[in-house]
Amino acid sequence: MTTLLLVDDDDFVRSALTRALNRTGGFTVLPAEHGRRALDVLAEQRVDAILTDLEMPVMDGLTLLAELFEKEIRLPVAVMTGQAINAPLRQRLLAYGIAAIFSKPVDLVDLTDELQRVLDPKGVGRISGITLFGFLQLLEVERKSGLVVVAASDQEGRLYFETGQLVHAHTRHLDGLAAAYEILSWPDPAVEIFYKRRAREHTVRHPLQHVLMEAARLLDERARGGVEPPPSEDHASRDDGRAARLLEEARKIDGALAAAVGDATSGIILAEVGDESPQIAKELVLAALRAMAASHVDDHIEDIMLTLGRQYHVIRFLEGGQELFVHLVLDRERGSLGLARQQLAKLAKLRASGK
């Protein structure tokens, strides 16, 4: 994290920028009210970069820059000022090696991005030679945290990751899943990543693979002329809540070793408990649905069962569709297959009706 010395005599501006920049996750801000105090801070603490106003009492910004130059303190420095930057002043600033100049009032989003670009260039990267889908999957595999800024035409979107998980998405008009699907639909985007940055809110709760697969499906719908709107975050929240409640009830069944709730349309496991892998459920469900489609049988699947040496695997679709399913792993010695099927059937009926 970059330790930034922020020098500004306006108490409100100094405190507001300190709080805002600290919240981004990219900076630890040390405030100073004028140039003389800034030199004291530099003598006492390690600083990585400086952002300074120009017009201040006691010691103004230009005098501070001259002192830094004379003392051979070589740190990246950015200037923000409300005064007009004429040609002589610009030349003087450039002679001091200023990395960037910002005009007041500053836009916090633009300020934060540009500060990280010029003051912490190792923490910023521009992405080329890989699709946005592929790059996001790489972030998940490597468990990276940061902000991915996606630009296309006159649009800009932001995707926030924490240890490989997509936690927030934002465009000018959308937030959450709707924003993520919108961003992932843009053709030929320019992609930039700001490491260390963190989201102030979490609006996405689905696994990244679920989001990517749904975004791909929506793109395919659009290509075929469909007009289906992206799923809302409210819908996603209801699925998450329903999955959690299903797991809680399924684990109460006698002999239950593990349980999972999955989405048959995407193959994504929404939630799981226990040590048994739900991969077998995904394969069984997808295979059964393919077989039904190939046979052209006008019917639906209620449940799927698999008997192993020490376990029963029971998969039950929620009534009202062939989308969500619950997968129960049952110990053959401790559980009753017949009773478990009855309980799952009752559970699926209740949850499908929203009770």
N, C-alpha and C positions, 0 to 999 in steps of 0.2 A: 504494500500500500504506500502511495506517495505522501510524504509529509510536506504539506503546503503551508508556507508562511503567507498569511493574508494581511495586507497592510492597507487600512482605510480609516479615516478619522470619523466617518459617520457611524455612530453607534448602531443604528438600525440596520444599515447596509452590512456592516461587519458581522453582526450577530446573525442576521438572516442568511447571509452567504455561508457562514460557518456551519450553521445547522444543515442547510440544504446540501452543501458539498460533503459533509460527513455522512449524510444519509445515503449518498450514492454508492458508498462502498469503495470508491476509487481513491479517496483522499482522507488523510487525517489532517485537520486544519488547526494551525496555531495562529490566533489573531493578534494583531498589533495595531495600535491606534495612530502611529506615525513612524517616520523613518528611524528616529533615534531608538524607539522601543524595538523596532525590527532588528537593529544591530545588536541590541542586548540579547534578544532571543537567539540570534545566530551565534552569539558567543557562548550561550548556555546549552543549546540543544542542536541535534542533527536535523538539518532541513534538506529536502530534496529539490524544492522549487519555490519560487516566489511569485505572488500575484499582488501588484501594488497599484494604488491610486497615485495620481500625480500631485494634485493640489491638497496639501495637508499642512497643519501648523507644526511648530517645533522643528521638524525636518520634512521637507516635501519629497515627492517621488524622484525628481531629477537629482536632488542632492544625495538621496539614498543610492541611486544608480551610480553616481560618481564615486561615492565611498566604496561601494562593492568593487568597482573597476580598479580603484587605487589599491585596495586591500587584496586584489587578485582573488576575490571570491567568485569562482566560476560556477554559477548555478543557472539553470534555465529560469528566465524571468519573463513574465507577461505583465502588461500594463492595461489598466482599465481607467477611463477618464471621461468626464463630462465635457471637457473643453475641446474645441476644434483642433484637429491635428493638421497644422499647416506643413508645408514642405520643409522649412528649416527644423521644426520640432521633430518631424519624422526622421530626418537625416540624423539628428542628434540621438534619438532613441535607437536607431539602427546601429549607430557607432558603438553603443553600449551592448550590442548583441541581443536586443530584445527579441524574444521568440514569437510574440503575438501582441496585438493591440486590440482592445475591446472598448466599444463606446457605451457609455451609460445612457439610459438604463439597460442592463444586460439581460438577455434571455437566458434563463438558467440552464435549459436543455442544451442550447448551442454553446454556452460557456463551458459546461461540463465536458461535452464531447471534444471541443477544440482544446481545452486545457490538457485533457489526457493525450490528445494527438501530439501536442508540441512539448509537453512537460514530461510525459511518460510514454515515449513512442514504442518502447518494448511491450507495453501493455495493450497495444492496438495492432490489429492486423486486417488487411484487405484480402478478400478471398477470391481466387480465380481458379479455373480449371476443374471445378467440382460443382455439382448442382446444389441448390439450397437444401433439397431433401437429403442428399448425401452428406452435406456439411453438418446438418443438425444431428444426423445419426452418429457422426463422428464425435460430436460434443457429448452425446449420451454415452458412447462407449468409453471415452476418456474422462467422463465425469467432470466436465469443465463447468465453471461458473462465469457468468458475465452477461453482457448485453450484445445482442446481434441486431444491428441496424440494417434494414433492407430498404433499398430505394429502387423505384421503377417509375419512369416518366416523371410526373410531378407528385408522386405518392411516396410516403415514407412510413415504415412500420417498425416496431420494436418488439423483439422477442427476448425475454429474460430467462436465464438458466441458472439453476443451483445444483451443483454436483451432478450434472448430466440430465436433470429433470426440467422440462419446460414448466415454468410457474406463472408467467404473466405474458400477455400479448397486448399490444396497443397500436392503434392507428389514430388518425385525426378524429374519427367518428365512432370507433368501435373499441371494445375491450374484451379480454377473455378469449374463449374459443372462437367466437365470431370473427375477432380480429386476426387470430392465427390462421383460420381458413382463408380469409381475405388475402393476407400476406402471401400465403403459400400458393395462391392462384396467379400472382403477378408474373408475366413473362420476362425473361432476361433481366433478373434483378442484379443490382450491384450490392455486394454484401461486405459489411465491415463489422469486426468484433472488438468490443472493449472488455478486456478481462477485468476481473475484480468488481465490476459494477453489480449492484443488487437491486432487486425490485422492492418498491415500498409496499406493494400489495400482491397477493397471490390470487389469481383469478382462473387458473387452469389447473384442474385436478386429475385429468386423464393422463395415462402414460403417453409418452411421445409417440410410440409406434401406433397407438390408437388414433392420435391426431393426424399423423402422416397418412395412414390408410384412409381415414375419412376424407382428408383433403384430396387425395388422389381420386377417390370415388366421386366427389363433387366436381372435380375437374373433368372426369369422364362424362358425368351427367351434362355438364355445360357443352362439352364437345358434341354430344349427341342431340343437343337442342333442348335439354331438360331445363327446367326453371326452379328446381328444388332449392329452397333457401338453406343456408348452413344451419346445423343444429344450434340451438341457443344454449347459453351457459346454464339457464334454469333447467333445461332438459338434462344436461350432463350432471348437474347436481342431484337431480332426482334419481338418475341411474346409479350414481355413487352411493346415495343414501339407501336405495333399495338393495343394492349388492351387500352393503354392510349388515342390513337387517336379515337378509337371507342367510348369510354366513353365521350370524349369531344363533338363529333358530336351528340351522342344520347341524351345528356342532353339539346341540343338546340331544340329538338322536343317539340312543344307546349303541355303543360300539364304534362311534364315529372317530376316525383317525385324522381326517383332513376334509376340507371342503373348498370349493372355488365357485365363483360366478363368472360366466363368460358371455361374450357377445358373438353369436354364431355367424353373423353377417361379416364380421371382420376377423374372427379368430382370436380376438384380444381377450385376455383374462383380466376382468375388471378388479377383482379382489380375491384373495385367497388366505386361508389359515391352515396351519399344519405343515408337516415336512414332506408330504407326498407331492410330487410334481404334477401340475395340472395338464402337462403336455399330452398325456394319453387322452384326456377328455377332448381337447381341441381336435386331435386327429380323428377320434371316433365320431364326433359331431359333424365335422366337415365331410368325412367319408359317407356318413348316413345321409346327409343332405344331398350330396352328389348322386348317390344311388337312387334316392327318391326322384330327383330331377330326371335322371336317365331313364327310369322306368315309366315315367309319365303317369304314375299312380295318383289319382285324385284323393289324397288323404293327407294326414299330418302325423308327425312323430310325437308320441307322448313321453316315452322314456327309452333309454338305452342301457343295457346291462352287460357287464363283463365279469366273469368269474375267474379269479386267480387262485393259486394254492392257499394263500392266507388272507386274501382280501376279496371283497365285492366292490365293484365300481358301478355306481348308479348315476345316470345323467337324466335329469328331468327338465323339459322345457316349461317355461312359464306359460300358463294358458293364455290364449289370445294372440299367439303368434309363434314363429319359429326363430326368434331373435335371442332373447336372454335365456340362459340355461343355468341350472345349479348342478354341480358335480360333487357327489359324496363318496368318500373312500371309507369302507366299512370293514372292521375286523371280523372275520368269519366266525371266530370263536366267541366273541362277545356280543355280536349283533345279530339281529333277525332281518333277513333280506325282505321278507314279506312285509314286516312292520315298517321297515325303513322306506319301502316303496309307497306305502300308504301315507306315511308322514310327509314325504316329499311331495306327493300328489296334492295333499291338503295345503301344504305350504305354498306350492306353486299357484294354486287356485286363489288363496288369500292374497298373495303378493300381486298377482295379476290384476286383481280387483282393487288394489291400492289400500287394502285394510292393514 
